[in-house]
Amino acid sequence: MKIMKNSSLKNGALAAGLLLFLAASCNDNPKNANSESAGIDSTAAENNTQLTLPEGFSATVFAEDLGEPRHLAVGESGKVFVKLNSVDDGNGILILSDEDNDGQADEKQGFADYGGTGIAINGNKLYASSNSAVFSYDLDEEGMPANMEQPDTIISGLIDRRQHNSKSIALDNSGNIYVNIGAYSNACQEQDRTKGSPGQRPCPILDSAGGIWRFRADKLRQTYDGNSRFATGLRNVVGLDWNTKNNQLFVLQHGRDQLHGMFPDMYSEEESAELPAETMYALNEGDDAGWPYIYYDQNKNKKILAPEYGGDGEKTGAPEAIDPVVAFPGHMAPNALLFYTGDMFPAKYQNGAFIAFHGSWNRAPEPQKGFFLAFVPFENGRPSGEWEIFADGFAGAETVESPGDAEHRPTGLAQGPDGSLYVSDDAGGTVFKITY
């Protein structure tokens, strides 16, 4: 275990002027976030970065200079666990503590010798993933991992072909853990991302990737078996969460790329920038979302047959595939999903879904899109209204031509015991804390 007690976390943030206090004027009737205004008509207070939030909300830089923080988990003690994409100074997980309760971390500790994305807390257990395995740690009375140097291996041997290889995780209330295993392909062509190469039917990737697998959270050394695949036809899911209102898993899919590049006679550059939708699904065991044979067109509200499988941009396909419950514009990269169950935020946010959009890379020559937090209202476990932008301005510019130009790219979400919302950013190495 490597421990770094770093009081400069706080001092550096203050010295750099990175304390945020974002007071914004509220639009009582927010528009659909597809519009330019996105329902946000707010003016950030002085001495902030560029974030905007609805009226009554504020944000602070909880910690910075963290490397590449991906997903987050917060324990009952208030300690914030940060999963790093790559090992930094010997650590793949950071523990951030705010000992004086001023909204900024003043102590940082590190452990775990593997990079990755997934991290979650359930009861007195901490779960974290590499790109091929999932580990668990016992939390002591102070909320610290008791077996930092010798975690239990819950799952191993998961596919890691470098493309779409992050293993995001979520837990239900019945002792199960759900793991995304992304497809190492764009559209399951015979030659991936090659113009003119036909799609494979059946797609052999779906045997071990391109879906969600379910395992027991309390059983050691599990791997693939005939009963562990929970849902299929999902190209890549980075954001997922268990909805406790209806006891169901919800996931966010990253849609396919390169419609214009592969099929310029069927799709214009503008169409390819917006298609296909980024989609939210409510999953039941055995569901099939249709990848790679179809994609979802949010403008037509239809499942469209993929061109690699005989589609022309109009033909529908895979009627047996489930429909999304929400469809967003394409290529915004939804990287985290959180159902808000705290009591700090106003009533409209109760049990609704917050989504961290990481931001696109393949909308050129159109500007890139995303780099914000969205909110979807829910009632009785189902979406009940239009989605809206909740927190914007992470990118630091109105127009982003390349994702490398964005100052911050939202990646992870977690809820604190007081109901506050934590947001990680793997471009600027920052964790933000949003309160009301």
C-alpha positions as CSV (number, residue, x, y, z in Angstrom):
1,M,0.0,0.0,0.0
2,K,1.3,3.4,-0.9
3,I,-0.1,6.3,1.3
4,M,0.1,9.9,0.3
5,K,-1.1,12.4,2.8
6,N,-1.4,15.6,0.7
7,S,-2.6,18.7,2.4
8,S,-1.7,20.6,-0.8
9,L,-4.8,19.2,-2.3
10,K,-6.6,22.1,-0.6
11,N,-3.9,24.7,-0.8
12,G,-3.3,24.1,-4.5
13,A,-7.0,24.5,-5.3
14,L,-7.2,27.8,-3.4
15,A,-3.9,29.2,-4.7
16,A,-5.0,28.4,-8.3
17,G,-8.4,30.1,-7.7
18,L,-10.2,26.9,-8.5
19,L,-12.8,27.2,-5.7
20,L,-16.2,27.3,-7.5
21,F,-19.3,28.9,-6.3
22,L,-21.8,28.6,-9.1
23,A,-25.0,30.4,-8.4
24,A,-27.3,30.4,-11.5
25,S,-30.7,31.8,-12.3
26,C,-33.2,29.0,-12.8
27,N,-35.4,28.5,-15.8
28,D,-38.7,27.1,-14.4
29,N,-39.7,25.6,-17.7
30,P,-36.5,24.1,-19.1
31,K,-36.5,23.3,-22.8
32,N,-35.4,20.0,-24.3
33,A,-31.7,19.9,-24.1
34,N,-31.4,19.4,-27.8
35,S,-31.8,23.2,-28.2
36,E,-28.8,25.5,-27.9
37,S,-30.0,27.0,-24.6
38,A,-30.5,23.5,-23.1
39,G,-32.8,25.0,-20.5
40,I,-29.9,26.7,-18.7
41,D,-30.1,30.4,-18.4
42,S,-27.6,31.0,-15.7
43,T,-24.7,33.3,-14.9
44,A,-21.8,32.0,-12.9
45,A,-20.7,34.0,-9.9
46,E,-17.3,35.5,-10.0
47,N,-14.2,33.5,-9.1
48,N,-15.2,30.3,-10.8
49,T,-14.2,28.2,-13.7
50,Q,-16.9,28.0,-16.4
51,L,-19.5,25.7,-15.0
52,T,-23.2,26.6,-15.0
53,L,-25.8,25.1,-12.7
54,P,-29.5,25.7,-11.9
55,E,-30.3,28.3,-9.3
56,G,-29.5,27.2,-5.7
57,F,-26.7,24.8,-6.7
58,S,-23.0,25.4,-6.1
59,A,-19.9,23.5,-6.9
60,T,-16.4,23.2,-5.5
61,V,-13.2,21.6,-6.7
62,F,-13.1,18.7,-4.2
63,A,-9.7,17.5,-5.4
64,E,-7.4,18.0,-8.4
65,D,-4.2,16.7,-10.0
66,L,-5.4,13.1,-9.6
67,G,-4.2,11.6,-12.9
68,E,-7.1,10.0,-14.9
69,P,-10.0,9.5,-12.5
70,R,-12.8,7.3,-13.9
71,H,-15.7,6.1,-11.8
72,L,-16.3,7.1,-8.1
73,A,-17.8,5.6,-5.0
74,V,-18.5,7.3,-1.7
75,G,-18.8,5.4,1.6
76,E,-21.0,6.1,4.6
77,S,-18.0,7.7,6.2
78,G,-17.8,10.3,3.4
79,K,-14.5,8.9,2.0
80,V,-14.4,9.2,-1.7
81,F,-12.9,6.3,-3.6
82,V,-11.6,7.2,-7.1
83,K,-10.7,4.5,-9.7
84,L,-7.8,5.6,-11.9
85,N,-7.7,4.6,-15.5
86,S,-4.0,4.0,-15.3
87,V,-1.8,3.3,-12.3
88,D,-0.3,6.6,-11.0
89,D,2.7,6.5,-8.7
90,G,1.9,2.9,-7.9
91,N,-1.8,3.4,-7.2
92,G,-4.9,2.5,-9.1
93,I,-7.4,3.6,-6.4
94,L,-7.3,6.8,-4.4
95,I,-9.1,7.6,-1.1
96,L,-10.0,11.2,-0.6
97,S,-11.0,12.5,2.8
98,D,-12.4,15.9,3.9
99,E,-11.4,15.9,7.5
100,D,-12.5,19.4,8.3
101,N,-15.8,19.3,6.3
102,D,-15.1,22.4,4.2
103,G,-16.0,20.8,0.9
104,Q,-12.4,20.1,-0.2
105,A,-10.3,17.0,0.2
106,D,-7.4,17.5,2.6
107,E,-6.0,13.9,2.7
108,K,-5.2,11.5,-0.1
109,Q,-4.3,7.8,0.2
110,G,-3.6,5.4,-2.6
111,F,-3.5,1.6,-3.1
112,A,-4.1,-1.1,-5.7
113,D,-1.7,-1.8,-8.5
114,Y,-4.1,-2.0,-11.5
115,G,-5.8,0.6,-13.7
116,G,-9.4,0.4,-14.8
117,T,-12.8,2.1,-14.6
118,G,-15.3,0.4,-12.3
119,I,-15.8,1.0,-8.6
120,A,-18.8,0.5,-6.3
121,I,-19.6,0.1,-2.6
122,N,-22.3,-2.2,-1.3
123,G,-22.7,-2.6,2.5
124,N,-19.2,-3.2,4.0
125,K,-17.6,-4.2,0.6
126,L,-15.7,-2.2,-1.9
127,Y,-15.6,-3.5,-5.5
128,A,-13.2,-2.4,-8.2
129,S,-12.3,-3.5,-11.7
130,S,-9.3,-3.8,-13.9
131,N,-9.9,-4.3,-17.6
132,S,-10.1,-8.0,-17.2
133,A,-11.1,-8.7,-13.5
134,V,-13.1,-7.5,-10.6
135,F,-11.8,-7.4,-7.0
136,S,-13.4,-6.9,-3.6
137,Y,-12.2,-5.3,-0.3
138,D,-13.6,-5.5,3.2
139,L,-14.3,-2.1,4.7
140,D,-13.6,-1.6,8.4
141,E,-15.5,0.5,10.9
142,E,-13.8,3.7,9.6
143,G,-14.7,2.9,6.0
144,M,-11.2,1.9,5.0
145,P,-10.2,-1.2,3.0
146,A,-8.9,-3.8,5.5
147,N,-7.2,-5.9,2.9
148,M,-5.7,-3.3,0.6
149,E,-2.7,-5.5,-0.4
150,Q,-4.6,-8.7,-0.8
151,P,-8.1,-8.2,-2.3
152,D,-10.4,-11.0,-3.1
153,T,-10.7,-11.9,-6.8
154,I,-14.4,-12.1,-7.6
155,I,-14.2,-12.4,-11.4
156,S,-11.2,-13.0,-13.7
157,G,-10.5,-13.8,-17.4
158,L,-12.8,-11.2,-18.9
159,I,-12.2,-10.2,-22.5
160,D,-9.7,-7.3,-23.0
161,R,-8.9,-6.6,-26.6
162,R,-8.1,-2.9,-25.8
163,Q,-11.1,-1.5,-27.7
164,H,-14.1,-0.8,-25.4
165,N,-12.4,-2.7,-22.6
166,S,-13.4,-0.9,-19.5
167,K,-15.3,-3.1,-17.1
168,S,-17.9,-0.9,-15.5
169,I,-19.9,-2.5,-12.6
170,A,-23.2,-2.1,-10.7
171,L,-24.7,-4.1,-7.8
172,D,-28.3,-5.0,-7.1
173,N,-30.0,-5.7,-3.7
174,S,-29.8,-9.5,-4.1
175,G,-26.1,-10.1,-4.0
176,N,-25.4,-9.8,-7.7
177,I,-22.8,-7.8,-9.5
178,Y,-23.3,-6.7,-13.2
179,V,-20.3,-6.2,-15.4
180,N,-20.1,-4.5,-18.8
181,I,-18.0,-6.4,-21.3
182,G,-17.8,-4.1,-24.3
183,A,-17.5,-5.3,-27.9
184,Y,-14.0,-5.1,-29.4
185,S,-15.5,-3.9,-32.6
186,N,-17.5,-1.1,-34.2
187,A,-20.1,-3.2,-36.2
188,C,-18.8,-6.8,-36.1
189,Q,-17.5,-6.7,-39.7
190,E,-15.2,-9.4,-41.0
191,Q,-12.5,-6.7,-41.0
192,D,-13.3,-4.2,-38.3
193,R,-13.7,-0.5,-39.4
194,T,-12.9,-1.4,-43.0
195,K,-14.9,0.1,-45.9
196,G,-16.8,-2.6,-47.8
197,S,-16.2,-5.4,-45.3
198,P,-19.5,-7.2,-44.6
199,G,-21.0,-7.7,-41.2
200,Q,-20.8,-11.1,-39.6
201,R,-24.1,-12.9,-38.9
202,P,-24.2,-14.3,-36.3
203,C,-21.7,-12.0,-34.7
204,P,-19.1,-14.3,-32.9
205,I,-18.2,-11.5,-30.5
206,L,-21.5,-11.8,-28.7
207,D,-20.4,-15.1,-27.1
208,S,-18.0,-13.3,-24.7
209,A,-18.6,-9.5,-25.1
210,G,-21.1,-6.9,-26.3
211,G,-23.4,-7.2,-23.3
212,I,-23.8,-7.3,-19.6
213,W,-22.8,-10.3,-17.5
214,R,-24.1,-11.1,-14.1
215,F,-22.1,-12.8,-11.3
216,R,-22.5,-13.4,-7.6
217,A,-20.9,-10.6,-5.5
218,D,-19.9,-13.0,-2.7
219,K,-18.3,-15.8,-4.8
220,L,-14.6,-16.0,-5.6
221,R,-12.8,-16.8,-8.8
222,Q,-15.8,-16.7,-11.2
223,T,-15.5,-16.4,-15.0
224,Y,-17.8,-17.0,-18.0
225,D,-20.3,-19.7,-17.9
226,G,-23.6,-20.6,-19.7
227,N,-25.7,-18.7,-17.2
228,S,-23.7,-15.5,-16.5
229,R,-24.7,-13.5,-19.6
230,F,-27.6,-11.2,-18.5
231,A,-28.2,-9.2,-21.6
232,T,-26.7,-8.9,-25.1
233,G,-26.6,-6.7,-28.2
234,L,-24.9,-3.8,-26.4
235,R,-21.9,-2.4,-28.2
236,N,-20.4,-0.8,-25.1
237,V,-21.8,0.3,-21.8
238,V,-19.7,2.5,-19.5
239,G,-22.5,4.0,-17.4
240,L,-24.9,1.7,-15.6
241,D,-26.8,1.8,-12.3
242,W,-29.3,-0.2,-10.3
243,N,-32.7,1.5,-10.0
244,T,-34.0,0.7,-6.5
245,K,-37.5,2.1,-7.3
246,N,-38.3,-0.8,-9.6
247,N,-35.4,-3.1,-8.9
248,Q,-34.0,-3.0,-12.4
249,L,-30.7,-2.4,-14.1
250,F,-30.4,0.6,-16.4
251,V,-27.5,1.0,-18.8
252,L,-26.3,3.6,-21.3
253,Q,-24.9,2.4,-24.6
254,H,-22.2,4.1,-26.7
255,G,-23.5,3.9,-30.3
256,R,-21.6,2.9,-33.3
257,D,-19.3,5.1,-35.4
258,Q,-18.4,6.1,-39.0
259,L,-21.7,5.9,-40.9
260,H,-20.5,8.5,-43.4
261,G,-16.9,7.2,-43.5
262,M,-18.0,3.7,-44.3
263,F,-21.1,4.6,-46.4
264,P,-20.8,8.1,-47.8
265,D,-23.5,7.4,-50.4
266,M,-26.1,6.7,-47.7
267,Y,-25.1,9.2,-45.0
268,S,-24.0,12.8,-45.1
269,E,-21.4,14.1,-42.7
270,E,-24.1,16.0,-40.8
271,E,-26.2,12.8,-40.5
272,S,-23.3,10.8,-39.4
273,A,-22.5,13.4,-36.7
274,E,-25.9,12.9,-35.1
275,L,-26.5,9.2,-35.7
276,P,-27.0,6.8,-34.2
277,A,-28.5,7.8,-30.8
278,E,-26.8,7.2,-27.5
279,T,-29.3,5.1,-25.7
280,M,-30.6,4.3,-22.2
281,Y,-32.1,0.8,-21.7
282,A,-34.0,-0.7,-18.8
283,L,-32.8,-4.3,-18.9
284,N,-34.4,-7.6,-17.9
285,E,-32.6,-10.9,-18.0
286,G,-32.3,-12.2,-21.6
287,D,-32.9,-8.9,-23.3
288,D,-31.2,-8.1,-26.6
289,A,-30.6,-4.5,-27.6
290,G,-29.8,-5.4,-31.2
291,W,-26.1,-4.5,-31.8
292,P,-24.5,-5.0,-34.3
293,Y,-27.5,-5.6,-36.6
294,I,-29.3,-2.4,-35.9
295,Y,-28.9,1.1,-34.5
296,Y,-31.5,3.4,-33.0
297,D,-32.4,6.6,-35.0
298,Q,-33.6,9.2,-32.4
299,N,-35.1,11.3,-35.2
300,K,-37.2,8.6,-36.7
301,N,-37.7,6.8,-33.3
302,K,-37.0,3.5,-35.0
303,K,-34.5,0.7,-35.0
304,I,-32.7,1.0,-38.3
305,L,-31.0,-2.0,-40.0
306,A,-27.2,-1.4,-40.0
307,P,-25.7,-0.9,-43.5
308,E,-23.3,-3.7,-42.9
309,Y,-26.3,-6.0,-42.7
310,G,-28.2,-4.8,-45.7
311,G,-29.6,-1.5,-44.4
312,D,-30.0,1.7,-46.4
313,G,-30.7,4.2,-43.6
314,E,-34.4,3.6,-43.9
315,K,-35.0,-0.1,-43.5
316,T,-36.0,-1.2,-40.0
317,G,-34.7,-4.4,-38.4
318,A,-34.6,-6.7,-35.4
319,P,-38.2,-6.2,-34.2
320,E,-37.3,-8.6,-31.3
321,A,-34.7,-6.1,-30.0
322,I,-35.8,-3.9,-27.1
323,D,-36.4,-0.2,-27.5
324,P,-34.5,2.4,-25.5
325,V,-36.3,4.3,-22.7
326,V,-34.4,7.5,-23.6
327,A,-32.5,8.4,-26.8
328,F,-29.9,11.2,-26.9
329,P,-28.0,12.7,-29.9
330,G,-25.1,10.6,-31.2
331,H,-21.5,10.5,-30.2
332,M,-21.7,12.2,-26.8
333,A,-20.3,9.2,-24.9
334,P,-22.4,8.7,-21.8
335,N,-19.8,7.4,-19.3
336,A,-21.7,7.4,-15.9
337,L,-25.3,6.9,-14.7
338,L,-26.5,7.7,-11.2
339,F,-30.0,7.5,-9.8
340,Y,-30.3,10.2,-7.2
341,T,-31.7,8.9,-3.9
342,G,-30.5,11.7,-1.5
343,D,-32.6,14.3,0.2
344,M,-30.4,17.4,-0.4
345,F,-31.6,18.2,-3.9
346,P,-35.1,19.6,-4.7
347,A,-38.0,17.2,-5.2
348,K,-37.8,17.2,-9.0
349,Y,-34.4,15.4,-8.8
350,Q,-35.6,12.6,-6.4
351,N,-35.0,9.2,-8.0
352,G,-34.1,10.8,-11.3
353,A,-31.1,9.9,-13.4
354,F,-27.9,12.0,-13.7
355,I,-25.7,11.2,-16.7
356,A,-22.1,12.2,-17.3
357,F,-21.4,12.8,-21.0
358,H,-17.7,12.4,-21.6
359,G,-17.8,14.2,-25.0
360,S,-17.4,13.0,-28.6
361,W,-14.5,12.5,-30.9
362,N,-16.0,11.5,-34.2
363,R,-18.4,14.2,-35.2
364,A,-15.9,16.0,-37.5
365,P,-16.2,18.3,-39.5
366,E,-19.1,19.2,-37.1
367,P,-18.0,20.5,-33.7
368,Q,-17.8,17.8,-31.0
369,K,-20.6,17.5,-28.5
370,G,-21.2,16.5,-24.9
371,F,-18.9,17.5,-22.0
372,F,-21.8,18.1,-19.6
373,L,-24.0,16.5,-17.0
374,A,-27.6,15.7,-18.0
375,F,-30.7,14.9,-15.9
376,V,-33.7,12.7,-16.8
377,P,-36.7,13.0,-14.5
378,F,-38.2,9.6,-13.3
379,E,-41.4,8.6,-11.7
380,N,-42.2,5.0,-10.6
381,G,-38.9,3.8,-12.1
382,R,-39.5,5.2,-15.6
383,P,-38.5,8.4,-17.4
384,S,-41.3,11.0,-17.0
385,G,-40.1,14.0,-19.0
386,E,-37.6,15.5,-21.4
387,W,-33.9,15.3,-20.5
388,E,-32.1,18.5,-19.8
389,I,-28.5,19.7,-19.2
390,F,-27.9,20.1,-15.5
391,A,-24.2,21.1,-15.4
392,D,-22.4,22.6,-18.4
393,G,-19.2,24.3,-19.3
394,F,-16.7,21.5,-18.4
395,A,-15.0,21.8,-21.8
396,G,-14.0,25.5,-21.2
397,A,-15.1,26.6,-24.6
398,E,-18.3,27.0,-26.5
399,T,-16.9,25.1,-29.5
400,V,-14.8,22.0,-29.2
401,E,-13.2,20.7,-32.5
402,S,-11.2,17.9,-30.8
403,P,-11.8,16.2,-27.5
404,G,-8.2,17.0,-26.6
405,D,-9.3,20.7,-26.5
406,A,-11.7,20.1,-23.6
407,E,-10.4,21.2,-20.2
408,H,-12.6,18.7,-18.3
409,R,-14.5,15.6,-19.5
410,P,-17.0,14.2,-17.0
411,T,-16.5,10.5,-16.4
412,G,-17.8,9.3,-13.1
413,L,-20.7,10.1,-10.6
414,A,-21.3,9.3,-7.0
415,Q,-23.7,10.4,-4.3
416,G,-22.3,11.4,-0.9
417,P,-24.0,10.4,2.4
418,D,-25.3,14.0,2.7
419,G,-26.9,13.9,-0.8
420,S,-24.2,15.9,-2.5
421,L,-23.1,14.9,-6.0
422,Y,-19.5,14.1,-6.9
423,V,-18.2,14.3,-10.5
424,S,-14.9,13.0,-11.8
425,D,-13.0,14.3,-14.9
426,D,-10.3,12.2,-16.5
427,A,-9.0,15.0,-18.7
428,G,-8.3,17.6,-16.0
429,G,-7.7,15.1,-13.2
430,T,-10.4,16.7,-11.1
431,V,-13.2,15.7,-8.8
432,F,-16.0,18.3,-8.4
433,K,-18.6,18.4,-5.6
434,I,-22.0,19.8,-6.3
435,T,-24.4,20.8,-3.5
436,Y,-27.7,22.5,-3.1
